[in-house]
């Protein structure tokens, strides 16, 4: 309580709830989806052109590259929908 006035302070909400986990997951998926393979990933050797994924499919690097490609391919339309829904929810309910 703030100075005994009966109002809960902002620091009183210290728990991690479902909304926070949803926002963290959505931000993480958005971050993966917007990675540009030619401009960003190729600089660090994480593009499919720099690494032949079929040569060493058991390696960690090839698995991460495959997951990045899968997220960008499969999650494009669901991310558009989820982002629109989240923005509308935040505008209406704050």
VENURWO-V138803 format. One record per backbone hydrogen bond with DSSP energy under -0.5 kcal/mol. CO is the residue of the C=O (numbers start at 1). NH is the residue of the N-H. If there is no record, write none. Layout:
CO,NH + CO,NH
This chain:
1,3 + 2,5 + 7,2 + 9,12 + 10,13 + 12,14 + 15,17 + 17,21 + 18,22 + 19,23 + 20,24 + 21,25 + 22,26 + 23,27 + 24,28 + 25,29 + 26,30 + 27,31 + 28,32 + 29,33 + 30,34 + 32,35 + 35,37 + 36,40 + 36,41 + 37,42 + 40,44 + 41,44 + 41,46 + 42,45 + 47,51 + 51,53 + 52,55 + 52,56 + 56,59 + 59,63 + 60,64 + 61,65 + 62,66 + 63,67 + 64,68 + 65,69 + 66,70 + 67,71 + 68,72 + 69,73 + 70,74 + 71,75 + 75,79 + 76,80 + 77,81 + 78,82 + 79,83 + 80,84 + 81,85 + 82,86 + 83,87 + 84,88 + 85,89 + 86,90 + 87,91 + 88,92 + 89,93 + 90,94
